[in-house]
Amino acid sequence: MAGTYVGYMRVVLLHALPLTGAMWTDQLAWLPGSTLAPTLYDYGDSISGWAESLLLEAGQDDLVVVGASVGGFCALEMARRAPDQVSAVVLVGSKAGVRRDDPAREHALKVLANDGFEAAWQKFWAPLFGPKTDRRVREQAKVIASSVDANDLARGVRAFFDRDDLRDFARTWNRPVHVISGEHDRTPTSGTSEAVAAEAVQGSFHLIRDCGHYVNLEQPAVFRSVMSGVLVQFAAL
């Protein structure tokens, strides 16, 4: 599969909270060797800062940016900052709009600081998996998340709650916006994700059955099929 994507197109994979770039291990096995899968907390505590640093790291290559959850907002921010360099955005369990919720922000940070990772995992992130998700997938994700330093995880939470509303950009950008949603996702719901695709100039929506928020972990084979269809158009670049 990796050999079919040639030229100067580079894929960038942006992870969800509370995970790291390691959530893309399965995808890195078949995507091009030039694919980037960074851990976003290393770039500071704002999505705008993440996007700026990643664009510098990516150089001048054309980009397809795939963002899961909070990573989706970073993908859109990269496209907003470099609308001609980013060839397409893929949002996975993500959206473009923001509803400010300062009490929820402070509550999440308080749970992390006072009760620790285990309590935060059980309260905020464990419930986001689909009801039929294999126990081993849940455990794998928890191991990845538990490797994140507490200060880094708090940085990611602040970036998530302080993110900009990108609805206007997502509606008007004239390049493809592919939206992938799990059937059982609640943050955002599949209906919210589908609306992003419907409003985009070149939007498409893909619903993944028997899946929650972490699509590429819960249904990697189906995710690969959808992503292959997205990327094949760039094979001749």
KEKE-3310 file (N, C-alpha, C; in steps of 0.2 Angstrom, whole numbers, plus 5000, padded with zeros to 4 digits):
npx = (5004:5010:5018:5010:5008:5015:5028:5027:5018:5013:5007:5000:4997:4986:4984:4971:4965:4966:4978:4993:5005:5007:4995:4993:4999:4996:4991:5003:5010:5006:5005:5014:5032:5036:5026:5020:5018:5016:5017:5007:5007:5020:5022:5017:5004:4993:4982:4984:4998:5002:4999:5006:5020:5020:5018:5030:5038:5034:5039:5040:5031:5016:5001:4991:4981:4976:4966:4961:4948:4953:4964:4958:4954:4967:4971:4962:4966:4979:4976:4969:4980:4988:4982:4984:4994:4989:4981:4970:4959:4956:4944:4942:4931:4928:4925:4920:4915:4914:4909:4910:4915:4919:4917:4918:4931:4939:4935:4939:4953:4955:4951:4961:4973:4970:4965:4971:4977:4971:4958:4953:4954:4944:4933:4932:4937:4937:4923:4921:4923:4916:4901:4904:4918:4933:4941:4954:4958:4954:4962:4975:4974:4973:4985:4994:4989:4992:5006:5008:5015:5009:5008:5009:4997:4988:4991:4986:4973:4969:4972:4962:4950:4952:4952:4950:4935:4931:4921:4917:4928:4929:4917:4920:4932:4940:4944:4945:4936:4935:4925:4925:4916:4911:4898:4893:4898:4899:4905:4910:4893:4888:4879:4882:4895:4892:4886:4896:4903:4892:4891:4903:4913:4918:4914:4913:4906:4908:4902:4906:4901:4897:4906:4915:4922:4936:4940:4950:4957:4947:4941:4951:4953:4942:4944:4956:4951:4943:4952:4961:4953:4952:4965:4970:4967:4978:4989:4996:5003)
npy = (4994:5006:5010:5015:5028:5042:5054:5071:5072:5072:5063:5068:5063:5066:5065:5060:5066:5056:5053:5048:5050:5037:5031:5029:5018:5006:5012:5018:5007:5005:5017:5030:5031:5044:5049:5059:5057:5065:5068:5079:5087:5091:5102:5113:5123:5126:5125:5133:5135:5122:5119:5129:5125:5112:5114:5120:5110:5101:5106:5110:5101:5095:5092:5080:5080:5072:5072:5066:5069:5081:5083:5085:5098:5104:5100:5107:5120:5120:5119:5131:5140:5137:5136:5133:5123:5112:5099:5091:5088:5077:5073:5064:5058:5071:5089:5106:5117:5126:5126:5136:5131:5134:5130:5115:5114:5118:5108:5096:5099:5099:5087:5079:5085:5083:5070:5061:5051:5039:5041:5051:5045:5035:5043:5052:5047:5033:5030:5033:5024:5012:5001:4988:4987:4979:4972:4972:4982:4993:4992:4994:5007:5013:5011:5018:5031:5032:5034:5047:5062:5070:5084:5087:5081:5089:5101:5097:5096:5109:5115:5109:5114:5128:5130:5137:5142:5135:5134:5143:5143:5130:5129:5136:5134:5128:5115:5097:5090:5077:5068:5057:5046:5037:5026:5026:5037:5050:5062:5072:5069:5058:5064:5078:5078:5074:5085:5094:5090:5091:5104:5109:5114:5105:5092:5076:5062:5048:5035:5024:5008:5000:5006:5018:5033:5032:5029:5024:5015:5006:5001:4996:4990:4994:5008:5009:5005:5016:5027:5023:5025:5039:5043:5039:5047:5055:5048:5050:5062)
npz = (5000:5004:4994:4984:4985:4980:4975:4981:4991:5007:5022:5037:5053:5066:5083:5095:5111:5126:5120:5111:5097:5095:5094:5080:5076:5068:5056:5052:5047:5034:5027:5018:5020:5023:5031:5045:5062:5075:5093:5100:5112:5114:5107:5114:5122:5114:5100:5089:5090:5089:5076:5069:5072:5066:5053:5050:5052:5042:5031:5013:5007:4999:5008:5016:5029:5043:5056:5073:5084:5095:5087:5075:5075:5075:5062:5054:5057:5052:5039:5037:5040:5029:5016:5003:5003:5010:5005:5007:5021:5034:5045:5060:5070:5074:5073:5068:5075:5090:5107:5120:5136:5151:5164:5162:5157:5168:5178:5172:5172:5186:5190:5184:5191:5205:5207:5198:5184:5182:5187:5179:5166:5167:5169:5159:5146:5144:5143:5129:5120:5108:5112:5108:5107:5107:5122:5122:5114:5121:5132:5126:5121:5134:5139:5131:5133:5147:5147:5145:5152:5166:5166:5153:5148:5154:5147:5135:5137:5140:5128:5120:5126:5124:5111:5094:5085:5070:5061:5050:5042:5038:5031:5020:5014:4999:4996:4998:5012:5022:5032:5045:5055:5070:5073:5086:5092:5103:5105:5094:5090:5077:5069:5070:5065:5052:5048:5046:5035:5026:5025:5019:5005:4997:5003:5011:5019:5031:5039:5052:5056:5072:5081:5091:5097:5094:5080:5072:5080:5085:5073:5063:5050:5043:5043:5036:5023:5020:5021:5011:5000:5001:4999:4987:4976:4976:4972:4960:4962)
capx = (5000:5014:5021:5006:5008:5022:5029:5028:5012:5014:5002:5001:4992:4986:4980:4966:4966:4973:4983:4999:5006:5007:4988:4993:5004:4993:4991:5010:5013:5004:5005:5020:5037:5037:5021:5021:5013:5019:5014:5005:5009:5027:5022:5014:4997:4987:4981:4987:5005:5003:4998:5012:5026:5019:5019:5037:5041:5032:5042:5036:5027:5009:4999:4984:4981:4971:4965:4956:4946:4956:4968:4954:4954:4973:4971:4959:4970:4984:4973:4968:4986:4992:4976:4986:4999:4985:4977:4964:4958:4951:4942:4940:4928:4929:4920:4923:4912:4916:4904:4914:4913:4924:4917:4920:4938:4941:4933:4944:4960:4955:4951:4968:4977:4969:4963:4976:4976:4966:4951:4952:4953:4937:4927:4932:4939:4935:4916:4920:4923:4909:4900:4907:4925:4937:4944:4962:4959:4953:4968:4980:4973:4974:4993:4996:4987:4996:5013:5009:5016:5003:5008:5008:4990:4984:4992:4982:4966:4969:4972:4956:4945:4953:4952:4946:4929:4933:4916:4917:4934:4927:4912:4922:4938:4938:4947:4941:4935:4932:4923:4924:4912:4909:4891:4891:4902:4895:4908:4903:4889:4888:4875:4886:4900:4889:4884:4902:4904:4887:4892:4909:4912:4920:4914:4911:4905:4909:4899:4908:4897:4900:4912:4914:4926:4942:4939:4956:4959:4942:4939:4957:4952:4937:4947:4961:4948:4941:4958:4964:4949:4954:4972:4971:4967:4984:4994:5000:5006)
capy = (5000:5012:5011:5018:5035:5044:5061:5075:5072:5069:5062:5070:5060:5070:5061:5062:5066:5058:5048:5051:5048:5030:5028:5028:5013:5002:5015:5019:5001:5005:5023:5031:5032:5051:5051:5061:5056:5068:5069:5086:5091:5093:5109:5119:5122:5129:5122:5137:5134:5115:5120:5133:5121:5106:5117:5121:5103:5097:5109:5113:5096:5095:5088:5078:5081:5068:5073:5063:5073:5088:5083:5087:5105:5106:5099:5113:5126:5120:5121:5139:5144:5135:5133:5130:5118:5107:5096:5089:5087:5071:5074:5058:5060:5078:5094:5112:5122:5126:5129:5137:5128:5135:5125:5109:5115:5118:5102:5091:5100:5098:5079:5077:5087:5080:5063:5058:5049:5033:5044:5055:5040:5032:5048:5056:5044:5026:5029:5035:5018:5009:4996:4982:4987:4973:4974:4973:4989:4998:4992:4997:5014:5016:5010:5024:5037:5032:5035:5054:5065:5073:5091:5087:5079:5095:5105:5095:5098:5117:5117:5107:5118:5134:5130:5142:5140:5135:5133:5147:5141:5123:5130:5140:5131:5125:5109:5091:5089:5071:5067:5050:5046:5031:5025:5027:5042:5055:5069:5074:5064:5057:5069:5084:5077:5074:5092:5098:5087:5093:5112:5110:5115:5098:5088:5069:5059:5041:5032:5018:5005:4997:5010:5024:5039:5031:5025:5020:5010:5002:4998:4998:4988:4999:5014:5009:5006:5023:5031:5022:5029:5046:5045:5036:5053:5059:5044:5053:5068)
capz = (5000:5005:4987:4979:4986:4977:4974:4986:4995:5014:5026:5044:5057:5072:5088:5100:5118:5129:5117:5108:5090:5095:5092:5073:5074:5063:5050:5050:5044:5027:5024:5016:5025:5025:5036:5051:5067:5081:5099:5100:5118:5113:5103:5118:5125:5110:5094:5084:5091:5086:5069:5066:5072:5062:5046:5049:5052:5036:5025:5008:5004:4999:5014:5018:5036:5046:5063:5077:5089:5095:5081:5069:5075:5072:5055:5051:5058:5047:5032:5037:5039:5023:5012:4996:5004:5013:4999:5010:5028:5036:5052:5063:5077:5076:5071:5067:5079:5097:5112:5126:5142:5155:5170:5161:5157:5175:5181:5169:5175:5193:5191:5183:5196:5211:5207:5194:5177:5182:5188:5173:5161:5168:5169:5152:5140:5143:5140:5122:5115:5106:5116:5106:5106:5110:5128:5121:5111:5126:5136:5122:5122:5140:5140:5127:5137:5153:5146:5144:5158:5169:5164:5145:5147:5156:5142:5129:5139:5139:5121:5118:5128:5122:5103:5090:5081:5063:5056:5044:5037:5036:5026:5014:5011:4993:4995:5001:5019:5023:5039:5047:5062:5073:5074:5093:5095:5107:5106:5093:5087:5070:5065:5070:5060:5045:5046:5044:5028:5021:5024:5016:4998:4994:5009:5011:5026:5031:5045:5053:5061:5078:5082:5095:5096:5092:5075:5069:5085:5085:5067:5059:5043:5039:5043:5031:5017:5019:5020:5005:4995:5001:4997:4980:4971:4977:4970:4954:4963)
cpx = (5004:5016:5017:5005:5015:5022:5030:5022:5014:5008:5004:4995:4992:4981:4975:4968:4963:4978:4989:5000:5006:5000:4988:4997:5002:4993:4998:5013:5011:5004:5013:5025:5038:5031:5023:5016:5016:5014:5013:5007:5016:5027:5018:5007:4991:4987:4984:4995:5006:5004:5004:5018:5025:5020:5026:5040:5040:5036:5038:5031:5020:5007:4992:4985:4975:4971:4960:4955:4949:4961:4965:4954:4961:4974:4968:4963:4976:4982:4972:4974:4990:4987:4978:4991:4995:4981:4971:4965:4954:4950:4939:4937:4929:4924:4924:4921:4915:4910:4908:4911:4918:4924:4919:4928:4941:4940:4938:4951:4960:4955:4958:4973:4976:4968:4967:4973:4970:4959:4949:4950:4946:4932:4926:4933:4937:4928:4915:4921:4916:4908:4902:4914:4928:4941:4951:4963:4958:4959:4974:4980:4975:4982:4996:4995:4991:5003:5014:5010:5010:5002:5007:5000:4986:4985:4987:4975:4965:4968:4965:4950:4946:4953:4948:4940:4931:4927:4916:4922:4932:4922:4915:4928:4937:4942:4944:4942:4931:4931:4921:4921:4910:4902:4889:4895:4897:4898:4913:4899:4890:4884:4879:4892:4898:4888:4890:4903:4899:4888:4898:4908:4913:4920:4911:4911:4905:4907:4902:4904:4901:4906:4910:4918:4932:4942:4945:4958:4954:4940:4945:4956:4948:4940:4952:4957:4945:4946:4961:4960:4950:4960:4973:4971:4974:4990:4998:5003:5014)
cpy = (5006:5014:5014:5025:5038:5051:5065:5077:5069:5069:5064:5067:5064:5067:5064:5063:5059:5054:5052:5049:5041:5027:5026:5022:5008:5005:5017:5013:5001:5011:5025:5032:5039:5053:5053:5059:5058:5067:5077:5090:5094:5100:5114:5117:5125:5126:5126:5136:5127:5116:5123:5128:5115:5108:5118:5115:5099:5100:5111:5107:5098:5091:5086:5077:5077:5069:5070:5067:5080:5088:5086:5095:5108:5105:5105:5119:5126:5122:5129:5143:5143:5132:5130:5124:5112:5105:5094:5088:5081:5072:5067:5059:5067:5083:5100:5118:5121:5129:5130:5134:5128:5131:5118:5109:5114:5112:5097:5092:5098:5090:5077:5079:5084:5073:5058:5055:5044:5036:5047:5050:5037:5037:5051:5052:5037:5025:5031:5030:5015:5003:4989:4982:4982:4976:4976:4980:4994:4998:4995:5004:5017:5016:5016:5030:5038:5034:5043:5057:5069:5081:5091:5085:5085:5100:5103:5097:5105:5118:5115:5112:5126:5135:5135:5139:5141:5133:5137:5145:5134:5124:5132:5138:5127:5118:5103:5091:5083:5070:5060:5050:5039:5031:5027:5033:5047:5062:5070:5068:5063:5062:5076:5083:5077:5081:5096:5096:5090:5101:5113:5111:5108:5093:5081:5066:5051:5039:5025:5014:5001:5000:5016:5030:5038:5026:5021:5014:5004:4998:4999:4996:4992:5006:5014:5009:5013:5028:5030:5025:5036:5048:5043:5042:5056:5054:5046:5059:5068)
cpz = (5000:4998:4982:4980:4985:4977:4980:4991:5002:5018:5033:5048:5064:5077:5092:5107:5121:5127:5114:5100:5089:5093:5084:5071:5068:5056:5047:5046:5036:5024:5022:5022:5027:5030:5043:5056:5074:5087:5100:5106:5118:5110:5107:5120:5121:5103:5089:5084:5088:5079:5066:5066:5067:5055:5045:5048:5045:5030:5020:5004:5004:5005:5014:5025:5039:5054:5067:5083:5089:5089:5075:5069:5073:5065:5051:5051:5054:5041:5032:5037:5033:5018:5006:4997:5006:5007:5001:5017:5029:5043:5054:5070:5079:5072:5069:5072:5086:5101:5118:5132:5148:5162:5168:5160:5164:5179:5178:5172:5182:5194:5189:5188:5203:5212:5202:5187:5177:5183:5182:5167:5161:5167:5162:5146:5139:5141:5133:5117:5114:5111:5114:5105:5110:5116:5127:5118:5116:5130:5132:5122:5128:5142:5137:5131:5144:5153:5145:5151:5160:5166:5156:5144:5149:5150:5136:5131:5138:5132:5118:5120:5126:5114:5100:5087:5074:5059:5050:5039:5034:5030:5019:5010:5005:4991:4999:5009:5020:5030:5040:5054:5064:5074:5081:5096:5098:5107:5100:5091:5080:5066:5065:5065:5053:5043:5043:5037:5023:5020:5020:5008:4995:5000:5008:5018:5026:5038:5046:5058:5067:5080:5087:5093:5092:5086:5072:5073:5085:5079:5062:5052:5039:5038:5037:5024:5015:5017:5013:4999:4995:4998:4990:4975:4971:4974:4964:4956:4963)
residu = (MET:ALA:GLY:THR:TYR:VAL:GLY:TYR:MET:ARG:VAL:VAL:LEU:LEU:HIS:ALA:LEU:PRO:LEU:THR:GLY:ALA:MET:TRP:THR:ASP:GLN:LEU:ALA:TRP:LEU:PRO:GLY:SER:THR:LEU:ALA:PRO:THR:LEU:TYR:ASP:TYR:GLY:ASP:SER:ILE:SER:GLY:TRP:ALA:GLU:SER:LEU:LEU:LEU:GLU:ALA:GLY:GLN:ASP:ASP:LEU:VAL:VAL:VAL:GLY:ALA:SER:VAL:GLY:GLY:PHE:CYS:ALA:LEU:GLU:MET:ALA:ARG:ARG:ALA:PRO:ASP:GLN:VAL:SER:ALA:VAL:VAL:LEU:VAL:GLY:SER:LYS:ALA:GLY:VAL:ARG:ARG:ASP:ASP:PRO:ALA:ARG:GLU:HIS:ALA:LEU:LYS:VAL:LEU:ALA:ASN:ASP:GLY:PHE:GLU:ALA:ALA:TRP:GLN:LYS:PHE:TRP:ALA:PRO:LEU:PHE:GLY:PRO:LYS:THR:ASP:ARG:ARG:VAL:ARG:GLU:GLN:ALA:LYS:VAL:ILE:ALA:SER:SER:VAL:ASP:ALA:ASN:ASP:LEU:ALA:ARG:GLY:VAL:ARG:ALA:PHE:PHE:ASP:ARG:ASP:ASP:LEU:ARG:ASP:PHE:ALA:ARG:THR:TRP:ASN:ARG:PRO:VAL:HIS:VAL:ILE:SER:GLY:GLU:HIS:ASP:ARG:THR:PRO:THR:SER:GLY:THR:SER:GLU:ALA:VAL:ALA:ALA:GLU:ALA:VAL:GLN:GLY:SER:PHE:HIS:LEU:ILE:ARG:ASP:CYS:GLY:HIS:TYR:VAL:ASN:LEU:GLU:GLN:PRO:ALA:VAL:PHE:ARG:SER:VAL:MET:SER:GLY:VAL:LEU:VAL:GLN:PHE:ALA:ALA:LEU)
# end
